[in-house]
């Protein structure tokens, strides 16, 4: 019984835990526009190599808040998020298409 009382007393303290600071680049995007994605703005990236730099550029161009890579032959969830850009690439790591959602 005493163990349960101690455990229940500690639960509210969990809400006081600190988290790691957000990356400044991410914080700037989150604080910016509404985050709605515009895939047409990143059409120029199709055919280029899928790299972290290209992913960052896709976020910048589309205005999206999150990036999801679409590797070849992979299953992906069908949930729609207006603030997400999807970058699909082939086995040679070349971007095939960029969509939102």
C-alpha positions in Angstrom: 0.0 0.0 0.0 2.8 2.4 0.9 4.5 1.6 -2.5 1.3 2.6 -4.4 1.0 5.9 -2.4 4.6 6.8 -3.3 4.1 5.9 -6.9 0.9 8.0 -7.2 2.6 11.0 -5.5 5.4 10.8 -8.2 3.1 10.8 -11.2 2.4 14.6 -11.2 6.2 15.3 -11.1 6.6 13.6 -14.5 4.9 16.5 -16.1 7.7 18.8 -14.8 10.4 16.9 -16.7 12.5 19.0 -19.1 13.0 18.2 -22.7 15.9 18.7 -25.0 15.9 22.1 -26.8 14.6 22.1 -30.3 17.0 22.4 -33.2 17.0 26.2 -34.2 16.3 25.4 -37.9 13.3 23.3 -36.9 12.1 25.9 -34.4 12.2 28.6 -37.1 10.1 26.5 -39.5 7.6 25.6 -36.8 7.3 29.2 -35.7 6.9 30.4 -39.3 4.0 29.9 -41.7 1.1 27.5 -41.3 3.3 24.7 -42.6 1.0 23.7 -45.5 3.0 21.9 -48.1 3.3 23.0 -51.7 4.9 20.1 -53.7 5.0 22.0 -57.0 7.6 24.4 -55.5 10.1 21.5 -55.2 9.6 20.1 -58.7 13.1 21.2 -59.6 14.5 18.5 -57.2 13.2 15.6 -59.2 16.1 13.7 -60.8 18.6 14.8 -58.2 20.4 12.6 -55.6 18.4 12.0 -52.4 20.7 13.5 -49.7 20.1 15.1 -46.4 20.8 18.5 -48.1 18.1 17.8 -50.7 15.7 16.9 -47.9 16.4 20.2 -46.2 15.9 22.0 -49.5 12.6 20.2 -50.1 11.4 21.4 -46.7 12.4 24.9 -47.5 10.9 25.1 -50.9 7.6 23.4 -50.0 7.0 25.2 -46.7 6.3 21.8 -45.0 7.2 21.2 -41.4 8.1 17.5 -41.7 9.9 15.4 -44.3 9.2 11.7 -45.1 11.6 9.7 -47.3 10.0 7.2 -49.6 12.5 4.5 -50.4 11.9 2.0 -53.2 9.6 -1.0 -52.5 8.6 0.3 -49.1 5.2 0.4 -47.5 4.0 3.7 -46.1 1.1 4.8 -44.0 -1.8 6.4 -45.8 -2.4 9.1 -43.2 -2.6 12.6 -44.7 -0.7 15.5 -43.1 -0.9 18.8 -44.8 2.4 19.9 -43.2 4.5 16.9 -44.6 6.5 16.6 -47.8 7.2 13.1 -49.1 10.3 12.6 -51.2 10.3 9.3 -53.2 13.5 7.9 -54.6 14.7 4.9 -56.6 17.4 2.3 -56.1 20.0 4.7 -57.5 19.0 7.3 -54.9 17.5 9.6 -57.5 14.4 11.5 -56.6 11.4 10.2 -58.6 8.6 12.4 -57.2 7.7 14.8 -54.5 4.3 14.9 -53.0 2.5 16.4 -49.9 0.6 14.5 -47.3 
